Amino acid sequence: MAITKDQKTELIGQFRRDERDSGSPEVQIALLTARINYLTEHMRAHKKDFASRRGLLKLVSQRADLLKYLRETNRELYLSLIGKLGLRK
């Protein structure tokens, strides 16, 4: 199972802009990162699971697109977000 409802609620609470926000780019990037981390661990154990590999690559591409959008629209928010999530070493 990917991420639990409690984990998802916690991530949304941590990265949302206001009380009712659940779809801003920051929240979407945080949720995608959690799913990518889970699938990365899954792929280490199951090297020949090509269906999950395809899903992982799609998630990485989707996150890259959202990061590019955020970088172009709000540079400060982009830099703080990648710092919090530990992306871009």
PDB file of N, CA, C and O in Angstrom:
ATOM      1  N   MET A   1       0.837  -1.178   0.000  1.00  0.00           N
ATOM      2  CA  MET A   1       0.000   0.000   0.000  1.00  0.00           C
ATOM      3  C   MET A   1       0.884   1.245   0.000  1.00  0.00           C
ATOM      4  O   MET A   1       1.874   1.307   0.729  1.00  0.00           O
ATOM      5  N   ALA A   2       0.539   2.199  -0.789  1.00  0.00           N
ATOM      6  CA  ALA A   2       1.387   3.369  -0.981  1.00  0.00           C
ATOM      7  C   ALA A   2       1.480   4.212   0.293  1.00  0.00           C
ATOM      8  O   ALA A   2       2.316   3.920   1.149  1.00  0.00           O
ATOM      9  N   ILE A   3       0.664   5.231   0.444  1.00  0.00           N
ATOM     10  CA  ILE A   3       0.691   6.037   1.657  1.00  0.00           C
ATOM     11  C   ILE A   3      -0.696   5.988   2.284  1.00  0.00           C
ATOM     12  O   ILE A   3      -1.709   5.940   1.587  1.00  0.00           O
ATOM     13  N   THR A   4      -0.721   6.002   3.600  1.00  0.00           N
ATOM     14  CA  THR A   4      -1.995   5.910   4.309  1.00  0.00           C
ATOM     15  C   THR A   4      -2.693   7.263   4.301  1.00  0.00           C
ATOM     16  O   THR A   4      -2.100   8.294   3.983  1.00  0.00           O
ATOM     17  N   LYS A   5      -3.956   7.225   4.656  1.00  0.00           N
ATOM     18  CA  LYS A   5      -4.750   8.452   4.700  1.00  0.00           C
ATOM     19  C   LYS A   5      -4.182   9.425   5.729  1.00  0.00           C
ATOM     20  O   LYS A   5      -4.180  10.635   5.506  1.00  0.00           O
ATOM     21  N   ASP A   6      -3.703   8.903   6.847  1.00  0.00           N
ATOM     22  CA  ASP A   6      -3.126   9.763   7.882  1.00  0.00           C
ATOM     23  C   ASP A   6      -1.855  10.450   7.385  1.00  0.00           C
ATOM     24  O   ASP A   6      -1.646  11.638   7.633  1.00  0.00           O
ATOM     25  N   GLN A   7      -1.013   9.699   6.685  1.00  0.00           N
ATOM     26  CA  GLN A   7       0.208  10.288   6.148  1.00  0.00           C
ATOM     27  C   GLN A   7      -0.120  11.371   5.119  1.00  0.00           C
ATOM     28  O   GLN A   7       0.522  12.421   5.078  1.00  0.00           O
ATOM     29  N   LYS A   8      -1.125  11.098   4.296  1.00  0.00           N
ATOM     30  CA  LYS A   8      -1.522  12.061   3.275  1.00  0.00           C
ATOM     31  C   LYS A   8      -2.064  13.336   3.923  1.00  0.00           C
ATOM     32  O   LYS A   8      -1.733  14.442   3.494  1.00  0.00           O
ATOM     33  N   THR A   9      -2.894  13.181   4.952  1.00  0.00           N
ATOM     34  CA  THR A   9      -3.444  14.336   5.663  1.00  0.00           C
ATOM     35  C   THR A   9      -2.328  15.143   6.311  1.00  0.00           C
ATOM     36  O   THR A   9      -2.365  16.374   6.298  1.00  0.00           O
ATOM     37  N   GLU A  10      -1.346  14.471   6.871  1.00  0.00           N
ATOM     38  CA  GLU A  10      -0.213  15.148   7.504  1.00  0.00           C
ATOM     39  C   GLU A  10       0.596  15.941   6.480  1.00  0.00           C
ATOM     40  O   GLU A  10       0.986  17.080   6.739  1.00  0.00           O
ATOM     41  N   LEU A  11       0.848  15.333   5.306  1.00  0.00           N
ATOM     42  CA  LEU A  11       1.593  16.039   4.264  1.00  0.00           C
ATOM     43  C   LEU A  11       0.829  17.258   3.753  1.00  0.00           C
ATOM     44  O   LEU A  11       1.409  18.322   3.539  1.00  0.00           O
ATOM     45  N   ILE A  12      -0.470  17.091   3.563  1.00  0.00           N
ATOM     46  CA  ILE A  12      -1.284  18.211   3.098  1.00  0.00           C
ATOM     47  C   ILE A  12      -1.257  19.335   4.132  1.00  0.00           C
ATOM     48  O   ILE A  12      -1.128  20.506   3.775  1.00  0.00           O
ATOM     49  N   GLY A  13      -1.377  18.983   5.409  1.00  0.00           N
ATOM     50  CA  GLY A  13      -1.342  19.982   6.467  1.00  0.00           C
ATOM     51  C   GLY A  13      -0.014  20.712   6.548  1.00  0.00           C
ATOM     52  O   GLY A  13       0.033  21.894   6.889  1.00  0.00           O
ATOM     53  N   GLN A  14       1.051  20.016   6.239  1.00  0.00           N
ATOM     54  CA  GLN A  14       2.380  20.598   6.331  1.00  0.00           C
ATOM     55  C   GLN A  14       2.689  21.550   5.172  1.00  0.00           C
ATOM     56  O   GLN A  14       3.393  22.542   5.362  1.00  0.00           O
ATOM     57  N   PHE A  15       2.174  21.260   3.976  1.00  0.00           N
ATOM     58  CA  PHE A  15       2.567  22.028   2.802  1.00  0.00           C
ATOM     59  C   PHE A  15       1.473  22.914   2.216  1.00  0.00           C
ATOM     60  O   PHE A  15       1.716  23.599   1.222  1.00  0.00           O
ATOM     61  N   ARG A  16       0.285  22.923   2.797  1.00  0.00           N
ATOM     62  CA  ARG A  16      -0.796  23.715   2.212  1.00  0.00           C
ATOM     63  C   ARG A  16      -0.601  25.204   2.457  1.00  0.00           C
ATOM     64  O   ARG A  16       0.112  25.621   3.370  1.00  0.00           O
ATOM     65  N   ARG A  17      -1.258  25.992   1.609  1.00  0.00           N
ATOM     66  CA  ARG A  17      -1.138  27.451   1.703  1.00  0.00           C
ATOM     67  C   ARG A  17      -2.118  28.025   2.713  1.00  0.00           C
ATOM     68  O   ARG A  17      -1.779  28.953   3.448  1.00  0.00           O
ATOM     69  N   ASP A  18      -3.352  27.473   2.758  1.00  0.00           N
ATOM     70  CA  ASP A  18      -4.347  27.940   3.710  1.00  0.00           C
ATOM     71  C   ASP A  18      -5.194  26.751   4.161  1.00  0.00           C
ATOM     72  O   ASP A  18      -4.893  25.609   3.814  1.00  0.00           O
ATOM     73  N   GLU A  19      -6.234  27.008   4.919  1.00  0.00           N
ATOM     74  CA  GLU A  19      -7.056  25.949   5.520  1.00  0.00           C
ATOM     75  C   GLU A  19      -7.661  24.992   4.502  1.00  0.00           C
ATOM     76  O   GLU A  19      -7.693  23.782   4.726  1.00  0.00           O
ATOM     77  N   ARG A  20      -8.142  25.529   3.385  1.00  0.00           N
ATOM     78  CA  ARG A  20      -8.879  24.699   2.435  1.00  0.00           C
ATOM     79  C   ARG A  20      -8.030  24.211   1.272  1.00  0.00           C
ATOM     80  O   ARG A  20      -8.561  23.584   0.356  1.00  0.00           O
ATOM     81  N   ASP A  21      -6.746  24.474   1.280  1.00  0.00           N
ATOM     82  CA  ASP A  21      -5.871  24.128   0.167  1.00  0.00           C
ATOM     83  C   ASP A  21      -5.505  22.648   0.201  1.00  0.00           C
ATOM     84  O   ASP A  21      -5.050  22.136   1.224  1.00  0.00           O
ATOM     85  N   SER A  22      -5.707  21.966  -0.926  1.00  0.00           N
ATOM     86  CA  SER A  22      -5.265  20.578  -1.020  1.00  0.00           C
ATOM     87  C   SER A  22      -4.733  20.268  -2.408  1.00  0.00           C
ATOM     88  O   SER A  22      -4.385  19.120  -2.687  1.00  0.00           O
ATOM     89  N   GLY A  23      -4.659  21.263  -3.287  1.00  0.00           N
ATOM     90  CA  GLY A  23      -4.243  20.997  -4.648  1.00  0.00           C
ATOM     91  C   GLY A  23      -3.195  21.932  -5.199  1.00  0.00           C
ATOM     92  O   GLY A  23      -2.942  21.938  -6.404  1.00  0.00           O
ATOM     93  N   SER A  24      -2.576  22.727  -4.335  1.00  0.00           N
ATOM     94  CA  SER A  24      -1.535  23.630  -4.812  1.00  0.00           C
ATOM     95  C   SER A  24      -0.322  22.811  -5.271  1.00  0.00           C
ATOM     96  O   SER A  24      -0.170  21.657  -4.871  1.00  0.00           O
ATOM     97  N   PRO A  25       0.526  23.391  -6.096  1.00  0.00           N
ATOM     98  CA  PRO A  25       1.688  22.650  -6.580  1.00  0.00           C
ATOM     99  C   PRO A  25       2.568  22.110  -5.447  1.00  0.00           C
ATOM    100  O   PRO A  25       3.128  21.020  -5.565  1.00  0.00           O
ATOM    101  N   GLU A  26       2.691  22.869  -4.352  1.00  0.00           N
ATOM    102  CA  GLU A  26       3.527  22.402  -3.243  1.00  0.00           C
ATOM    103  C   GLU A  26       2.973  21.109  -2.647  1.00  0.00           C
ATOM    104  O   GLU A  26       3.724  20.174  -2.365  1.00  0.00           O
ATOM    105  N   VAL A  27       1.666  21.065  -2.460  1.00  0.00           N
ATOM    106  CA  VAL A  27       1.029  19.874  -1.892  1.00  0.00           C
ATOM    107  C   VAL A  27       1.170  18.705  -2.858  1.00  0.00           C
ATOM    108  O   VAL A  27       1.494  17.593  -2.442  1.00  0.00           O
ATOM    109  N   GLN A  28       0.932  18.946  -4.135  1.00  0.00           N
ATOM    110  CA  GLN A  28       1.039  17.879  -5.122  1.00  0.00           C
ATOM    111  C   GLN A  28       2.457  17.331  -5.185  1.00  0.00           C
ATOM    112  O   GLN A  28       2.647  16.118  -5.282  1.00  0.00           O
ATOM    113  N   ILE A  29       3.453  18.206  -5.131  1.00  0.00           N
ATOM    114  CA  ILE A  29       4.847  17.773  -5.180  1.00  0.00           C
ATOM    115  C   ILE A  29       5.184  16.949  -3.941  1.00  0.00           C
ATOM    116  O   ILE A  29       5.874  15.935  -4.047  1.00  0.00           O
ATOM    117  N   ALA A  30       4.711  17.365  -2.776  1.00  0.00           N
ATOM    118  CA  ALA A  30       4.974  16.622  -1.541  1.00  0.00           C
ATOM    119  C   ALA A  30       4.340  15.233  -1.596  1.00  0.00           C
ATOM    120  O   ALA A  30       4.970  14.253  -1.198  1.00  0.00           O
ATOM    121  N   LEU A  31       3.106  15.137  -2.081  1.00  0.00           N
ATOM    122  CA  LEU A  31       2.440  13.839  -2.181  1.00  0.00           C
ATOM    123  C   LEU A  31       3.128  12.941  -3.204  1.00  0.00           C
ATOM    124  O   LEU A  31       3.298  11.745  -2.971  1.00  0.00           O
ATOM    125  N   LEU A  32       3.521  13.516  -4.331  1.00  0.00           N
ATOM    126  CA  LEU A  32       4.239  12.726  -5.331  1.00  0.00           C
ATOM    127  C   LEU A  32       5.576  12.234  -4.787  1.00  0.00           C
ATOM    128  O   LEU A  32       5.977  11.103  -5.060  1.00  0.00           O
ATOM    129  N   THR A  33       6.262  13.064  -4.029  1.00  0.00           N
ATOM    130  CA  THR A  33       7.546  12.670  -3.451  1.00  0.00           C
ATOM    131  C   THR A  33       7.374  11.497  -2.499  1.00  0.00           C
ATOM    132  O   THR A  33       8.198  10.582  -2.490  1.00  0.00           O
ATOM    133  N   ALA A  34       6.317  11.513  -1.702  1.00  0.00           N
ATOM    134  CA  ALA A  34       6.057  10.393  -0.788  1.00  0.00           C
ATOM    135  C   ALA A  34       5.799   9.112  -1.566  1.00  0.00           C
ATOM    136  O   ALA A  34       6.305   8.050  -1.203  1.00  0.00           O
ATOM    137  N   ARG A  35       5.014   9.207  -2.635  1.00  0.00           N
ATOM    138  CA  ARG A  35       4.735   8.022  -3.444  1.00  0.00           C
ATOM    139  C   ARG A  35       5.982   7.534  -4.166  1.00  0.00           C
ATOM    140  O   ARG A  35       6.198   6.328  -4.285  1.00  0.00           O
ATOM    141  N   ILE A  36       6.807   8.463  -4.648  1.00  0.00           N
ATOM    142  CA  ILE A  36       8.048   8.099  -5.333  1.00  0.00           C
ATOM    143  C   ILE A  36       8.991   7.395  -4.364  1.00  0.00           C
ATOM    144  O   ILE A  36       9.613   6.395  -4.723  1.00  0.00           O
ATOM    145  N   ASN A  37       9.103   7.906  -3.145  1.00  0.00           N
ATOM    146  CA  ASN A  37       9.966   7.267  -2.152  1.00  0.00           C
ATOM    147  C   ASN A  37       9.493   5.853  -1.841  1.00  0.00           C
ATOM    148  O   ASN A  37      10.310   4.942  -1.703  1.00  0.00           O
ATOM    149  N   TYR A  38       8.171   5.661  -1.729  1.00  0.00           N
ATOM    150  CA  TYR A  38       7.630   4.336  -1.466  1.00  0.00           C
ATOM    151  C   TYR A  38       7.937   3.391  -2.629  1.00  0.00           C
ATOM    152  O   TYR A  38       8.389   2.266  -2.416  1.00  0.00           O
ATOM    153  N   LEU A  39       7.694   3.845  -3.845  1.00  0.00           N
ATOM    154  CA  LEU A  39       7.935   2.985  -5.005  1.00  0.00           C
ATOM    155  C   LEU A  39       9.420   2.700  -5.217  1.00  0.00           C
ATOM    156  O   LEU A  39       9.781   1.633  -5.714  1.00  0.00           O
ATOM    157  N   THR A  40      10.269   3.634  -4.849  1.00  0.00           N
ATOM    158  CA  THR A  40      11.703   3.407  -4.961  1.00  0.00           C
ATOM    159  C   THR A  40      12.124   2.250  -4.059  1.00  0.00           C
ATOM    160  O   THR A  40      12.895   1.385  -4.474  1.00  0.00           O
ATOM    161  N   GLU A  41      11.620   2.234  -2.833  1.00  0.00           N
ATOM    162  CA  GLU A  41      11.914   1.126  -1.924  1.00  0.00           C
ATOM    163  C   GLU A  41      11.332  -0.178  -2.455  1.00  0.00           C
ATOM    164  O   GLU A  41      11.967  -1.228  -2.348  1.00  0.00           O
ATOM    165  N   HIS A  42      10.141  -0.123  -3.022  1.00  0.00           N
ATOM    166  CA  HIS A  42       9.513  -1.309  -3.598  1.00  0.00           C
ATOM    167  C   HIS A  42      10.369  -1.867  -4.737  1.00  0.00           C
ATOM    168  O   HIS A  42      10.536  -3.080  -4.862  1.00  0.00           O
ATOM    169  N   MET A  43      10.908  -0.970  -5.566  1.00  0.00           N
ATOM    170  CA  MET A  43      11.712  -1.411  -6.707  1.00  0.00           C
ATOM    171  C   MET A  43      13.043  -2.016  -6.269  1.00  0.00           C
ATOM    172  O   MET A  43      13.603  -2.857  -6.972  1.00  0.00           O
ATOM    173  N   ARG A  44      13.549  -1.600  -5.124  1.00  0.00           N
ATOM    174  CA  ARG A  44      14.787  -2.216  -4.626  1.00  0.00           C
ATOM    175  C   ARG A  44      14.560  -3.674  -4.258  1.00  0.00           C
ATOM    176  O   ARG A  44      15.459  -4.502  -4.409  1.00  0.00           O
ATOM    177  N   ALA A  45      13.363  -3.992  -3.774  1.00  0.00           N
ATOM    178  CA  ALA A  45      13.053  -5.365  -3.384  1.00  0.00           C
ATOM    179  C   ALA A  45      12.564  -6.197  -4.565  1.00  0.00           C
ATOM    180  O   ALA A  45      12.788  -7.406  -4.604  1.00  0.00           O
ATOM    181  N   HIS A  46      11.900  -5.562  -5.526  1.00  0.00           N
ATOM    182  CA  HIS A  46      11.296  -6.270  -6.656  1.00  0.00           C
ATOM    183  C   HIS A  46      11.829  -5.687  -7.960  1.00  0.00           C
ATOM    184  O   HIS A  46      11.165  -4.881  -8.611  1.00  0.00           O
ATOM    185  N   LYS A  47      13.025  -6.102  -8.327  1.00  0.00           N
ATOM    186  CA  LYS A  47      13.723  -5.509  -9.463  1.00  0.00           C
ATOM    187  C   LYS A  47      13.043  -5.752 -10.804  1.00  0.00           C
ATOM    188  O   LYS A  47      13.228  -4.970 -11.736  1.00  0.00           O
ATOM    189  N   LYS A  48      12.266  -6.813 -10.917  1.00  0.00           N
ATOM    190  CA  LYS A  48      11.660  -7.146 -12.207  1.00  0.00           C
ATOM    191  C   LYS A  48      10.198  -6.720 -12.321  1.00  0.00           C
ATOM    192  O   LYS A  48       9.493  -7.168 -13.225  1.00  0.00           O
ATOM    193  N   ASP A  49       9.746  -5.878 -11.432  1.00  0.00           N
ATOM    194  CA  ASP A  49       8.364  -5.393 -11.470  1.00  0.00           C
ATOM    195  C   ASP A  49       8.299  -4.202 -12.428  1.00  0.00           C
ATOM    196  O   ASP A  49       8.397  -3.045 -12.017  1.00  0.00           O
ATOM    197  N   PHE A  50       8.134  -4.512 -13.698  1.00  0.00           N
ATOM    198  CA  PHE A  50       8.209  -3.471 -14.721  1.00  0.00           C
ATOM    199  C   PHE A  50       6.967  -2.587 -14.759  1.00  0.00           C
ATOM    200  O   PHE A  50       7.052  -1.441 -15.198  1.00  0.00           O
ATOM    201  N   ALA A  51       5.833  -3.081 -14.317  1.00  0.00           N
ATOM    202  CA  ALA A  51       4.631  -2.256 -14.258  1.00  0.00           C
ATOM    203  C   ALA A  51       4.802  -1.152 -13.216  1.00  0.00           C
ATOM    204  O   ALA A  51       4.437  -0.001 -13.459  1.00  0.00           O
ATOM    205  N   SER A  52       5.351  -1.500 -12.069  1.00  0.00           N
ATOM    206  CA  SER A  52       5.606  -0.486 -11.042  1.00  0.00           C
ATOM    207  C   SER A  52       6.699   0.482 -11.486  1.00  0.00           C
ATOM    208  O   SER A  52       6.669   1.663 -11.140  1.00  0.00           O
ATOM    209  N   ARG A  53       7.657  -0.023 -12.249  1.00  0.00           N
ATOM    210  CA  ARG A  53       8.730   0.832 -12.757  1.00  0.00           C
ATOM    211  C   ARG A  53       8.147   1.894 -13.682  1.00  0.00           C
ATOM    212  O   ARG A  53       8.540   3.060 -13.623  1.00  0.00           O
ATOM    213  N   ARG A  54       7.213   1.489 -14.532  1.00  0.00           N
ATOM    214  CA  ARG A  54       6.583   2.440 -15.445  1.00  0.00           C
ATOM    215  C   ARG A  54       5.807   3.492 -14.655  1.00  0.00           C
ATOM    216  O   ARG A  54       5.869   4.679 -14.976  1.00  0.00           O
ATOM    217  N   GLY A  55       5.079   3.062 -13.627  1.00  0.00           N
ATOM    218  CA  GLY A  55       4.356   3.999 -12.791  1.00  0.00           C
ATOM    219  C   GLY A  55       5.285   4.968 -12.081  1.00  0.00           C
ATOM    220  O   GLY A  55       4.989   6.157 -11.960  1.00  0.00           O
ATOM    221  N   LEU A  56       6.414   4.445 -11.613  1.00  0.00           N
ATOM    222  CA  LEU A  56       7.401   5.289 -10.938  1.00  0.00           C
ATOM    223  C   LEU A  56       7.935   6.348 -11.893  1.00  0.00           C
ATOM    224  O   LEU A  56       8.061   7.514 -11.519  1.00  0.00           O
ATOM    225  N   LEU A  57       8.247   5.955 -13.114  1.00  0.00           N
ATOM    226  CA  LEU A  57       8.762   6.918 -14.089  1.00  0.00           C
ATOM    227  C   LEU A  57       7.728   7.985 -14.425  1.00  0.00           C
ATOM    228  O   LEU A  57       8.083   9.145 -14.633  1.00  0.00           O
ATOM    229  N   LYS A  58       6.453   7.607 -14.479  1.00  0.00           N
ATOM    230  CA  LYS A  58       5.402   8.585 -14.736  1.00  0.00           C
ATOM    231  C   LYS A  58       5.297   9.583 -13.587  1.00  0.00           C
ATOM    232  O   LYS A  58       5.119  10.780 -13.813  1.00  0.00           O
ATOM    233  N   LEU A  59       5.408   9.082 -12.341  1.00  0.00           N
ATOM    234  CA  LEU A  59       5.334   9.973 -11.187  1.00  0.00           C
ATOM    235  C   LEU A  59       6.508  10.942 -11.161  1.00  0.00           C
ATOM    236  O   LEU A  59       6.339  12.123 -10.858  1.00  0.00           O
ATOM    237  N   VAL A  60       7.693  10.442 -11.479  1.00  0.00           N
ATOM    238  CA  VAL A  60       8.884  11.301 -11.496  1.00  0.00           C
ATOM    239  C   VAL A  60       8.731  12.392 -12.550  1.00  0.00           C
ATOM    240  O   VAL A  60       9.089  13.545 -12.311  1.00  0.00           O
ATOM    241  N   SER A  61       8.202  12.031 -13.705  1.00  0.00           N
ATOM    242  CA  SER A  61       7.998  13.008 -14.764  1.00  0.00           C
ATOM    243  C   SER A  61       6.961  14.055 -14.362  1.00  0.00           C
ATOM    244  O   SER A  61       7.133  15.244 -14.630  1.00  0.00           O
ATOM    245  N   GLN A  62       5.895  13.607 -13.723  1.00  0.00           N
ATOM    246  CA  GLN A  62       4.846  14.532 -13.278  1.00  0.00           C
ATOM    247  C   GLN A  62       5.403  15.500 -12.233  1.00  0.00           C
ATOM    248  O   GLN A  62       5.112  16.695 -12.272  1.00  0.00           O
ATOM    249  N   ARG A  63       6.201  14.983 -11.306  1.00  0.00           N
ATOM    250  CA  ARG A  63       6.798  15.854 -10.283  1.00  0.00           C
ATOM    251  C   ARG A  63       7.763  16.843 -10.917  1.00  0.00           C
ATOM    252  O   ARG A  63       7.819  18.002 -10.505  1.00  0.00           O
ATOM    253  N   ALA A  64       8.520  16.404 -11.909  1.00  0.00           N
ATOM    254  CA  ALA A  64       9.456  17.302 -12.590  1.00  0.00           C
ATOM    255  C   ALA A  64       8.715  18.443 -13.270  1.00  0.00           C
ATOM    256  O   ALA A  64       9.170  19.586 -13.237  1.00  0.00           O
ATOM    257  N   ASP A  65       7.582  18.143 -13.881  1.00  0.00           N
ATOM    258  CA  ASP A  65       6.786  19.191 -14.523  1.00  0.00           C
ATOM    259  C   ASP A  65       6.275  20.200 -13.497  1.00  0.00           C
ATOM    260  O   ASP A  65       6.320  21.408 -13.729  1.00  0.00           O
ATOM    261  N   LEU A  66       5.790  19.699 -12.367  1.00  0.00           N
ATOM    262  CA  LEU A  66       5.294  20.603 -11.320  1.00  0.00           C
ATOM    263  C   LEU A  66       6.429  21.447 -10.737  1.00  0.00           C
ATOM    264  O   LEU A  66       6.240  22.631 -10.458  1.00  0.00           O
ATOM    265  N   LEU A  67       7.593  20.850 -10.554  1.00  0.00           N
ATOM    266  CA  LEU A  67       8.741  21.603 -10.042  1.00  0.00           C
ATOM    267  C   LEU A  67       9.167  22.683 -11.035  1.00  0.00           C
ATOM    268  O   LEU A  67       9.520  23.793 -10.636  1.00  0.00           O
ATOM    269  N   LYS A  68       9.135  22.360 -12.310  1.00  0.00           N
ATOM    270  CA  LYS A  68       9.484  23.351 -13.330  1.00  0.00           C
ATOM    271  C   LYS A  68       8.500  24.523 -13.295  1.00  0.00           C
ATOM    272  O   LYS A  68       8.907  25.682 -13.373  1.00  0.00           O
ATOM    273  N   TYR A  69       7.218  24.219 -13.179  1.00  0.00           N
ATOM    274  CA  TYR A  69       6.199  25.267 -13.091  1.00  0.00           C
ATOM    275  C   TYR A  69       6.440  26.159 -11.872  1.00  0.00           C
ATOM    276  O   TYR A  69       6.401  27.386 -11.965  1.00  0.00           O
ATOM    277  N   LEU A  70       6.689  25.517 -10.730  1.00  0.00           N
ATOM    278  CA  LEU A  70       6.889  26.276  -9.502  1.00  0.00           C
ATOM    279  C   LEU A  70       8.162  27.116  -9.581  1.00  0.00           C
ATOM    280  O   LEU A  70       8.187  28.246  -9.093  1.00  0.00           O
ATOM    281  N   ARG A  71       9.214  26.577 -10.189  1.00  0.00           N
ATOM    282  CA  ARG A  71      10.464  27.311 -10.337  1.00  0.00           C
ATOM    283  C   ARG A  71      10.267  28.565 -11.180  1.00  0.00           C
ATOM    284  O   ARG A  71      10.865  29.605 -10.904  1.00  0.00           O
ATOM    285  N   GLU A  72       9.430  28.464 -12.207  1.00  0.00           N
ATOM    286  CA  GLU A  72       9.220  29.607 -13.094  1.00  0.00           C
ATOM    287  C   GLU A  72       8.282  30.654 -12.504  1.00  0.00           C
ATOM    288  O   GLU A  72       8.401  31.837 -12.823  1.00  0.00           O
ATOM    289  N   THR A  73       7.339  30.230 -11.637  1.00  0.00           N
ATOM    290  CA  THR A  73       6.348  31.166 -11.122  1.00  0.00           C
ATOM    291  C   THR A  73       6.732  31.762  -9.772  1.00  0.00           C
ATOM    292  O   THR A  73       6.459  32.936  -9.522  1.00  0.00           O
ATOM    293  N   ASN A  74       7.364  30.970  -8.891  1.00  0.00           N
ATOM    294  CA  ASN A  74       7.678  31.462  -7.551  1.00  0.00           C
ATOM    295  C   ASN A  74       9.002  30.841  -7.094  1.00  0.00           C
ATOM    296  O   ASN A  74       9.011  29.781  -6.468  1.00  0.00           O
ATOM    297  N   ARG A  75      10.100  31.495  -7.406  1.00  0.00           N
ATOM    298  CA  ARG A  75      11.443  30.952  -7.162  1.00  0.00           C
ATOM    299  C   ARG A  75      11.717  30.707  -5.672  1.00  0.00           C
ATOM    300  O   ARG A  75      12.300  29.684  -5.314  1.00  0.00           O
ATOM    301  N   GLU A  76      11.301  31.636  -4.804  1.00  0.00           N
ATOM    302  CA  GLU A  76      11.572  31.487  -3.371  1.00  0.00           C
ATOM    303  C   GLU A  76      10.848  30.268  -2.796  1.00  0.00           C
ATOM    304  O   GLU A  76      11.419  29.502  -2.020  1.00  0.00           O
ATOM    305  N   LEU A  77       9.597  30.101  -3.184  1.00  0.00           N
ATOM    306  CA  LEU A  77       8.811  28.960  -2.723  1.00  0.00           C
ATOM    307  C   LEU A  77       9.414  27.650  -3.238  1.00  0.00           C
ATOM    308  O   LEU A  77       9.451  26.652  -2.518  1.00  0.00           O
ATOM    309  N   TYR A  78       9.880  27.661  -4.477  1.00  0.00           N
ATOM    310  CA  TYR A  78      10.531  26.494  -5.069  1.00  0.00           C
ATOM    311  C   TYR A  78      11.772  26.099  -4.265  1.00  0.00           C
ATOM    312  O   TYR A  78      11.960  24.924  -3.947  1.00  0.00           O
ATOM    313  N   LEU A  79      12.606  27.066  -3.942  1.00  0.00           N
ATOM    314  CA  LEU A  79      13.836  26.777  -3.203  1.00  0.00           C
ATOM    315  C   LEU A  79      13.545  26.259  -1.794  1.00  0.00           C
ATOM    316  O   LEU A  79      14.225  25.352  -1.314  1.00  0.00           O
ATOM    317  N   SER A  80      12.539  26.832  -1.129  1.00  0.00           N
ATOM    318  CA  SER A  80      12.202  26.358   0.208  1.00  0.00           C
ATOM    319  C   SER A  80      11.603  24.953   0.160  1.00  0.00           C
ATOM    320  O   SER A  80      11.855  24.141   1.050  1.00  0.00           O
ATOM    321  N   LEU A  81      10.815  24.665  -0.870  1.00  0.00           N
ATOM    322  CA  LEU A  81      10.184  23.355  -0.990  1.00  0.00           C
ATOM    323  C   LEU A  81      11.213  22.257  -1.244  1.00  0.00           C
ATOM    324  O   LEU A  81      11.149  21.198  -0.621  1.00  0.00           O
ATOM    325  N   ILE A  82      12.157  22.493  -2.146  1.00  0.00           N
ATOM    326  CA  ILE A  82      13.143  21.449  -2.401  1.00  0.00           C
ATOM    327  C   ILE A  82      14.054  21.256  -1.191  1.00  0.00           C
ATOM    328  O   ILE A  82      14.585  20.167  -0.974  1.00  0.00           O
ATOM    329  N   GLY A  83      14.230  22.308  -0.411  1.00  0.00           N
ATOM    330  CA  GLY A  83      14.996  22.172   0.824  1.00  0.00           C
ATOM    331  C   GLY A  83      14.266  21.306   1.852  1.00  0.00           C
ATOM    332  O   GLY A  83      14.875  20.453   2.496  1.00  0.00           O
ATOM    333  N   LYS A  84      12.959  21.530   2.001  1.00  0.00           N
ATOM    334  CA  LYS A  84      12.170  20.751   2.952  1.00  0.00           C
ATOM    335  C   LYS A  84      12.073  19.286   2.553  1.00  0.00           C
ATOM    336  O   LYS A  84      12.113  18.401   3.407  1.00  0.00           O
ATOM    337  N   LEU A  85      11.943  19.030   1.251  1.00  0.00           N
ATOM    338  CA  LEU A  85      11.750  17.661   0.778  1.00  0.00           C
ATOM    339  C   LEU A  85      13.070  16.932   0.536  1.00  0.00           C
ATOM    340  O   LEU A  85      13.084  15.717   0.339  1.00  0.00           O
ATOM    341  N   GLY A  86      14.168  17.669   0.551  1.00  0.00           N
ATOM    342  CA  GLY A  86      15.461  17.032   0.353  1.00  0.00           C
ATOM    343  C   GLY A  86      15.728  16.656  -1.094  1.00  0.00           C
ATOM    344  O   GLY A  86      16.409  15.666  -1.360  1.00  0.00           O
ATOM    345  N   LEU A  87      15.206  17.424  -2.022  1.00  0.00           N
ATOM    346  CA  LEU A  87      15.442  17.186  -3.443  1.00  0.00           C
ATOM    347  C   LEU A  87      16.622  18.023  -3.911  1.00  0.00           C
ATOM    348  O   LEU A  87      17.006  18.983  -3.243  1.00  0.00           O
ATOM    349  N   ARG A  88      17.187  17.675  -5.030  1.00  0.00           N
ATOM    350  CA  ARG A  88      18.279  18.432  -5.663  1.00  0.00           C
ATOM    351  C   ARG A  88      19.458  18.616  -4.732  1.00  0.00           C
ATOM    352  O   ARG A  88      19.587  19.657  -4.088  1.00  0.00           O
ATOM    353  N   LYS A  89      20.288  17.652  -4.658  1.00  0.00           N
ATOM    354  CA  LYS A  89      21.424  17.704  -3.739  1.00  0.00           C
ATOM    355  C   LYS A  89      22.441  18.751  -4.118  1.00  0.00           C
ATOM    356  O   LYS A  89      23.452  18.907  -3.432  1.00  0.00           O
TER     357      LYS A  89
END
